[in-house]
């Protein structure tokens, strides 16, 4: 099959309108993605997430809860008492983390833009997106290795931390950085960095231009050491001085957009060769493409502790024992299922990568910048909390409809995942 034919075959998927006609909502789509990950993820922790009962609970039961909803809205349900992994590549955990972070960030932004510094001046925010050159031949591992060094170079050394460095010169209280990795069939992996720079002074056009140029210079210099480039005109800059509630919500959600909560809105699949070549797909959009295929749940491979997934070609995978090197399983995948290679590469490359990074809280508030940054974090109500705390399963949410034992959950629901969706829709 030619490359063009592969593109066209990958494009022959239901579009957004068809999804809506089938009454597939975001929650259902995320659960379908979770079912796929139970069978096909290359990470053991993700394969177990929401699949097994949390044995640290005293009762060791799964609870089905009815959540409080506004009058006239459809009843919402959720399962609690299950294991959670906290991985940014887990459909359920990534959604929980993103929703909580977006709320906290919106509160922090609201405080920052409606408060003044110790001199009584307004504060500003600079929203910068830094990119890097890449081609379809570049491996994600190689791209992320260079990316890590470039991200570190932004705030390392005297050019940023020194007495005449950027932090003091431009009154930078702190920064929030979010890594996004997308994939396109034409250009391969595309890692880029979204950066919120919190300025403890009014934001002027001169500051925006000069500070962006200085950041880009350090970014480009670090990338060049690994053979990559970054063109300054591709650096996106948005000065933020003040905006309405809708804009604050947009920024908060934009910095969490790699989560799966908006996939039903973003999965409007193109139908022609030129469109699919140009389209950039996020991790969860690729997973959603698989989840809406009727045959997707037929794919499965065994994975045990100490085993690793390898792809020796675009459509052939092997499971190997890390200690002995023995191949314990292999399979050939074709058509849309070859997307699993991309998903596995992204899972492996982003594992432990810290895609969401905040400047650290200042333990000793020696300067106005330290005090300003801590105040921002406090206004965000735990904005700097790690994934482990954000995904804590709050058992007190909603009224309990019924309980399930471990055996019931595994045999009646995990082994028949369509029952999970029916139960959440109130059809059990």
matplotlib code that plots the C-alpha trace (Angstrom):
import matplotlib.pyplot as plt

x = [0.0, 1.4, 1.8, -1.0, -3.3, -2.4, -3.3, -6.6, -7.4, -6.5, -8.8, -11.9, -13.2, -16.4, -16.4, -17.6, -21.2, -21.5, -20.3, -22.9, -25.6, -24.5, -25.0, -21.4, -20.5, -17.0, -17.4, -18.3, -15.5, -13.0, -14.2, -13.8, -10.3, -9.7, -10.9, -8.4, -5.6, -6.4, -5.7, -3.0, -1.1, 2.7, 2.6, 1.5, 0.3, -2.0, -3.3, -4.4, -5.9, -9.7, -9.6, -8.9, -10.4, -8.2, -7.2, -6.1, -9.7, -11.1, -14.3, -12.5, -15.7, -16.5, -19.2, -21.5, -22.4, -25.0, -23.4, -25.2, -26.3, -28.2, -32.0, -33.0, -29.6, -29.1, -28.0, -24.3, -22.7, -19.2, -17.5, -15.3, -13.0, -10.8, -7.1, -5.7, -2.3, -1.9, -0.2, -0.7, -1.2, -4.1, -7.5, -9.3, -6.5, -5.4, -9.0, -9.2, -5.8, -6.6, -10.0, -8.7, -5.6, -7.7, -9.9, -6.9, -5.1, -8.2, -8.3, -4.6, -4.9, -7.9, -5.9, -2.8, -4.5, -6.7, -3.9, -1.0, 2.6, 4.2, 4.6, 0.9, 1.4, -0.7, 0.8, 1.0, 1.4, 3.3, 2.1, 4.9, 4.9, 8.4, 8.8, 11.6, 12.4, 11.7, 11.0, 9.2, 12.5, 13.3, 12.5, 10.5, 13.2, 15.8, 13.5, 12.6, 16.2, 17.0, 13.8, 14.6, 18.0, 16.4, 13.7, 16.3, 18.4, 15.6, 16.1, 19.6, 22.7, 23.4, 21.5, 18.3, 19.3, 22.1, 21.9, 21.4, 19.5, 16.0, 14.3, 15.3, 15.4, 11.9, 10.5, 9.5, 7.9, 7.7, 6.6, 4.4, 5.5, 3.4, 4.8, 2.6, 3.5, 1.4, 1.9, 1.2, 1.5, 3.6, 6.0, 6.1, 6.3, 6.0, 7.0, 6.4, 6.4, 3.6, 5.0, 3.1, 5.6, 4.2, 5.5, 5.3, 5.1, 2.9, 3.5, 4.6, 5.2, 8.9, 9.1, 7.1, 9.4, 12.7, 12.0, 10.6, 13.8, 16.0, 14.1, 14.2, 18.0, 18.7, 16.2, 17.7, 21.3, 20.5, 18.7, 21.5, 23.9, 21.8, 21.4, 18.0, 16.8, 14.1, 12.9, 11.9, 9.0, 7.4, 7.4, 3.9, 3.6, 0.4, 0.7, -2.0, -2.8, -6.4, -9.3, -12.8, -13.9, -14.2, -10.6, -9.3, -11.2, -9.8, -6.2, -6.6, -8.1, -5.7, -2.7, -4.5, -5.7, -3.7, -6.1, -8.9, -11.8, -12.3, -11.7, -15.2, -15.0, -11.5, -11.9, -13.4, -11.5, -10.5, -11.6, -9.0, -5.3, -4.0, -6.0, -4.8, -1.2, -1.4, -3.4, -1.6, -3.0, -2.7, -2.2, -5.8, -7.2, -5.2, -6.6, -10.1, -9.7, -9.2, -11.9, -14.7, -13.7, -16.1, -13.2, -10.8, -11.6, -10.5, -6.9, -5.1, -1.6, -0.3, 2.1, 3.8, 6.2, 9.7, 8.4, 8.8, 6.9, 9.1, 8.2, 10.6, 8.6, 5.5, 3.1, 5.0, 5.3, 7.2, 7.0, 10.4, 11.6, 13.9, 16.1, 16.5, 15.8, 13.3, 10.4, 7.3, 4.7, 4.6, 1.9, 1.3, -1.2, -2.6, -4.7, -5.9, -4.5, -1.0, -1.7, -0.7, 2.9, 2.6, 0.7, 3.3, 6.2, 4.5, 3.8, 7.4, 8.8, 6.6, 6.9, 8.3, 8.8, 6.9, 4.8, 3.5, 6.1, 5.8, 8.5, 9.0, 7.4, 9.8, 10.4, 11.9, 10.2, 13.3, 12.1, 8.9, 9.1, 9.2, 6.2, 4.3, 4.9, 3.8, 0.7, -0.1, 0.2, -1.9, -4.6, -4.6, -5.6, -2.8, -1.9, 1.5, 0.1, 1.5, -0.5, -0.7, -2.7, -4.8, -6.2, -7.1, -10.5, -12.9, -15.2, -17.6, -18.8, -22.4, -25.0, -24.2, -26.5, -25.0, -21.8, -19.9, -17.5, -14.2, -15.5, -18.6, -16.6, -14.1, -16.5, -19.6, -18.0, -14.3, -14.9, -17.9, -16.9, -20.1, -21.8, -19.8, -21.1, -24.7, -24.5, -23.2, -26.1, -28.6, -29.4, -28.4]
y = [0.0, 3.4, 6.2, 8.2, 5.1, 4.8, 8.4, 8.0, 4.8, 6.5, 9.3, 7.1, 7.5, 8.9, 12.7, 15.0, 15.2, 11.4, 11.1, 13.5, 11.6, 8.5, 10.3, 9.7, 12.3, 13.1, 11.0, 7.9, 8.5, 8.8, 5.5, 3.9, 5.2, 3.7, 0.3, 0.4, 1.3, -1.7, -3.9, -2.1, 0.4, -0.2, 1.0, -1.5, 1.3, 2.7, -0.8, -1.2, 2.2, 2.2, -1.6, -2.9, -2.1, 0.1, -2.4, 0.3, 1.0, -0.7, -2.1, -2.9, -2.1, -0.1, 2.5, 3.9, 7.5, 10.0, 13.4, 16.7, 18.4, 21.6, 21.3, 20.1, 18.7, 15.0, 12.9, 12.3, 9.2, 8.0, 4.9, 5.4, 3.1, 2.1, 2.3, 5.5, 5.8, 9.6, 9.3, 12.2, 9.5, 7.9, 9.0, 9.1, 10.5, 13.1, 14.4, 14.7, 16.4, 18.9, 19.9, 20.6, 22.4, 24.6, 25.7, 26.5, 28.3, 30.4, 31.5, 32.4, 34.4, 36.3, 37.2, 38.3, 40.5, 42.2, 42.8, 45.3, 44.9, 46.5, 49.7, 49.9, 49.0, 46.6, 43.2, 41.6, 38.1, 37.2, 34.0, 32.6, 29.4, 28.1, 25.6, 23.6, 22.3, 18.6, 16.2, 12.9, 11.1, 12.5, 10.1, 11.4, 10.3, 12.4, 15.4, 15.3, 14.9, 18.2, 19.7, 19.0, 20.8, 23.8, 24.1, 24.0, 26.6, 29.2, 29.8, 28.6, 30.7, 34.3, 35.5, 34.7, 34.4, 36.9, 40.4, 41.9, 38.8, 38.6, 37.7, 41.0, 43.1, 42.2, 41.5, 37.9, 36.5, 33.0, 30.9, 28.1, 25.8, 23.2, 20.7, 19.7, 17.0, 16.4, 14.2, 14.7, 12.1, 14.5, 16.1, 13.6, 14.6, 18.2, 19.1, 22.7, 24.7, 26.9, 29.4, 31.8, 34.4, 36.3, 39.8, 41.8, 45.1, 46.5, 44.8, 47.0, 46.3, 46.9, 44.3, 41.8, 42.1, 42.2, 39.4, 37.1, 37.7, 36.8, 33.7, 32.6, 33.2, 30.8, 28.3, 28.3, 28.1, 25.0, 23.3, 24.0, 21.9, 18.8, 19.8, 21.4, 24.9, 27.3, 30.1, 33.2, 34.1, 30.8, 31.9, 32.9, 35.8, 37.0, 39.9, 39.6, 42.8, 42.3, 40.2, 39.0, 35.8, 34.0, 34.8, 33.6, 30.4, 30.0, 30.5, 28.1, 25.4, 26.0, 25.2, 21.9, 21.2, 18.0, 16.4, 14.3, 16.5, 18.2, 15.4, 15.1, 18.7, 18.3, 15.0, 16.4, 14.1, 15.3, 13.3, 14.1, 13.4, 17.0, 17.7, 14.6, 15.4, 18.8, 17.9, 17.7, 15.1, 15.1, 11.9, 11.6, 12.5, 9.6, 7.3, 8.6, 7.7, 4.1, 4.1, 5.0, 2.0, -0.9, -3.4, -1.5, -3.7, -6.8, -5.7, -7.0, -8.1, -9.6, -7.5, -8.5, -6.8, -6.7, -6.7, -3.9, -3.1, -2.7, -1.7, -3.0, -1.5, 0.7, -2.3, -5.0, -5.0, -7.3, -7.8, -8.7, -9.8, -7.1, -9.6, -12.4, -10.5, -13.3, -12.3, -13.4, -12.1, -10.4, -9.2, -7.4, -4.5, -2.9, 0.1, 2.4, 0.0, 1.1, 4.3, 2.2, 2.6, 6.3, 6.0, 3.7, 6.0, 8.9, 6.9, 5.9, 9.3, 11.3, 8.9, 10.9, 14.0, 16.5, 18.1, 20.6, 22.6, 25.6, 27.8, 26.5, 28.1, 30.4, 29.0, 32.3, 35.4, 37.7, 39.8, 41.3, 38.8, 35.9, 37.3, 37.9, 34.4, 32.7, 34.9, 33.7, 30.1, 30.6, 32.3, 29.2, 27.1, 24.6, 25.2, 23.7, 20.4, 17.3, 14.8, 12.4, 14.9, 16.1, 12.6, 11.6, 9.8, 11.7, 9.1, 11.6, 13.0, 12.2, 9.8, 6.1, 4.2, 0.8, -1.1, -3.7, -6.4, -7.0, -10.1, -8.4, -5.4, -7.7, -10.3, -8.2, -4.9, -5.1, -8.2, -6.6, -2.9, -1.9, -2.5, 0.4, 2.8, 1.5, 1.9, 5.4, 6.3, 4.8, 1.7, -1.0]
z = [0.0, -0.9, 1.6, 0.1, 0.4, 4.0, 4.6, 2.9, 4.9, 8.2, 7.2, 6.6, 10.2, 11.7, 11.9, 14.7, 13.3, 13.1, 16.6, 17.8, 15.9, 17.7, 21.0, 22.0, 24.7, 26.0, 29.1, 27.0, 24.6, 27.5, 28.9, 25.5, 25.4, 28.8, 27.7, 24.8, 27.3, 29.5, 26.5, 24.5, 26.6, 26.9, 30.6, 33.3, 35.6, 32.9, 32.0, 35.7, 36.2, 36.9, 36.2, 39.7, 43.1, 45.4, 48.1, 50.4, 51.2, 54.2, 52.5, 49.2, 47.3, 44.1, 44.6, 41.9, 42.9, 41.7, 41.3, 42.1, 38.8, 38.1, 37.8, 34.4, 33.6, 32.9, 35.9, 36.1, 37.6, 38.5, 39.9, 42.9, 44.9, 42.0, 41.5, 39.9, 38.2, 37.8, 34.4, 31.9, 29.3, 31.2, 29.7, 33.1, 35.2, 32.7, 32.6, 36.3, 36.6, 33.7, 35.1, 38.5, 37.3, 34.9, 37.8, 40.0, 37.2, 36.4, 40.1, 40.0, 36.8, 38.1, 41.2, 39.3, 36.8, 39.4, 42.0, 42.1, 43.0, 46.1, 44.2, 43.4, 39.7, 37.6, 36.7, 33.3, 31.7, 28.6, 26.8, 24.7, 22.5, 21.6, 18.8, 17.2, 13.7, 13.0, 10.2, 9.9, 10.3, 13.7, 16.5, 19.5, 21.8, 20.1, 19.8, 23.5, 24.6, 22.9, 24.1, 27.7, 27.5, 25.7, 28.4, 31.2, 29.4, 29.5, 33.2, 33.8, 34.2, 34.8, 31.7, 33.7, 37.3, 37.6, 39.0, 35.5, 34.3, 32.9, 36.1, 37.9, 34.8, 33.7, 37.2, 36.5, 39.6, 38.1, 35.1, 34.1, 31.3, 29.5, 27.0, 24.1, 21.7, 18.5, 15.5, 11.8, 9.1, 7.0, 9.5, 12.4, 16.0, 17.0, 20.6, 21.6, 24.8, 26.1, 28.6, 30.9, 32.2, 35.2, 35.3, 38.6, 36.6, 33.8, 30.4, 27.6, 23.9, 24.5, 27.3, 25.3, 22.3, 24.1, 26.6, 23.9, 21.9, 24.9, 25.7, 22.0, 21.8, 24.8, 23.4, 19.9, 21.2, 23.3, 20.4, 18.0, 20.1, 19.2, 15.6, 15.7, 14.9, 16.0, 13.8, 15.7, 13.5, 14.5, 18.1, 19.1, 21.6, 23.2, 25.7, 28.4, 30.4, 31.2, 29.9, 30.8, 32.5, 29.2, 28.3, 31.7, 31.3, 27.7, 28.8, 31.8, 29.5, 26.6, 28.9, 29.7, 26.2, 25.8, 28.2, 26.7, 28.0, 24.6, 22.2, 21.0, 19.8, 18.3, 16.5, 13.3, 11.1, 7.6, 4.6, 2.0, 1.6, 1.8, 5.0, 6.9, 5.9, 7.5, 10.6, 13.9, 16.3, 20.1, 22.0, 23.1, 19.6, 18.2, 20.9, 20.2, 16.5, 17.6, 20.2, 17.7, 15.5, 16.0, 15.8, 18.1, 21.2, 19.3, 19.6, 22.7, 23.8, 27.1, 29.1, 32.3, 34.7, 33.2, 29.6, 27.1, 23.8, 20.7, 17.2, 14.6, 11.8, 11.3, 11.6, 13.6, 17.4, 19.7, 23.5, 25.0, 28.4, 29.7, 31.6, 29.1, 25.8, 24.9, 22.6, 24.4, 21.9, 18.5, 16.2, 13.0, 12.8, 9.7, 8.7, 11.5, 14.2, 13.2, 15.2, 18.2, 17.2, 17.6, 20.9, 22.3, 21.2, 22.9, 26.0, 26.3, 25.4, 27.8, 30.7, 33.6, 31.4, 33.6, 30.9, 33.4, 35.3, 37.6, 39.2, 42.8, 45.8, 47.6, 51.1, 52.3, 50.9, 50.7, 47.8, 46.4, 43.5, 45.9, 47.8, 44.6, 43.3, 46.5, 46.6, 43.0, 44.0, 47.1, 45.1, 42.8, 45.9, 45.5, 41.9, 42.6, 43.8, 42.0, 40.1, 43.1, 45.1, 42.2, 41.4, 44.9, 44.5, 46.8, 48.1, 49.5, 46.1, 45.4, 46.8, 46.7, 44.3, 44.9, 45.7, 43.7, 45.1, 43.5, 41.8, 40.5, 39.1, 37.3, 35.9, 35.1, 34.1, 33.3, 31.2, 29.6, 29.4, 27.5, 30.9, 32.4, 29.8, 30.2, 34.0, 33.8, 31.5, 34.0, 32.0, 34.4]

ax = plt.figure().add_subplot(projection="3d")
ax.plot(x, y, z, "-o")
ax.set_aspect("equal")
plt.show()
